[in-house]
Amino acid sequence: MNKNPISVTGTIKINAYNVISDKISEGIDYGWMRAHKYTDSPDEQTIKEEIYNGVTNALGEILSYE
């Protein structure tokens, strides 16, 4: 990913709801796939843990925590 600053003329608004919503969906999908990586029928706790981890990791890509 290119982290060099870019020059922008005018105003840019980011729709934070869409950005966060996309990352949550991405995390849910990733967690679901992770939960099913080694078994076709993971238990409820495994599914919840993997989805939680997927969502928090995806949000960590766009949010910074102090």
C-alpha positions in Angstrom: 0.0 0.0 0.0 1.3 3.4 -0.9 1.5 5.6 2.2 2.8 8.7 0.5 0.6 11.8 0.9 -1.4 12.9 -2.1 -2.5 16.4 -3.0 -6.2 17.0 -3.1 -8.0 20.2 -4.1 -11.4 20.7 -2.6 -13.2 18.8 0.1 -13.4 15.0 0.5 -15.9 13.4 2.9 -15.5 9.8 3.9 -18.7 7.9 4.7 -17.4 6.4 7.9 -20.5 4.2 8.2 -19.8 2.5 4.9 -16.1 2.1 5.6 -16.8 0.5 9.1 -19.7 -1.6 7.8 -17.5 -3.0 5.0 -14.8 -3.9 7.5 -17.3 -5.6 9.8 -18.7 -7.6 6.9 -15.1 -8.5 5.8 -14.3 -9.6 9.4 -17.5 -11.7 9.7 -16.7 -13.5 6.4 -13.1 -14.1 7.4 -14.1 -15.4 10.9 -16.7 -17.7 9.5 -14.1 -19.2 7.1 -11.6 -19.5 9.9 -14.0 -21.3 12.1 -14.6 -23.8 9.3 -11.0 -24.2 8.3 -10.4 -27.6 10.0 -13.9 -28.9 10.4 -17.2 -28.8 8.6 -19.2 -28.3 11.9 -17.4 -26.1 14.4 -19.0 -25.6 17.8 -20.8 -22.3 18.5 -18.0 -21.0 20.8 -15.4 -21.5 18.0 -17.5 -19.7 15.5 -18.1 -16.7 17.9 -14.4 -16.5 18.7 -13.3 -16.5 15.1 -15.9 -14.0 14.0 -14.9 -11.7 16.9 -11.2 -12.0 16.0 -12.0 -11.4 12.3 -14.0 -8.3 13.1 -11.6 -6.8 15.6 -8.6 -7.4 13.2 -10.5 -5.9 10.2 -11.4 -2.8 12.3 -7.8 -2.5 13.5 -6.9 -1.9 9.8 -8.9 1.3 9.7 -9.0 2.5 13.4 -6.3 3.3 15.8 -6.6 2.7 19.5 -4.7 4.7 22.1 
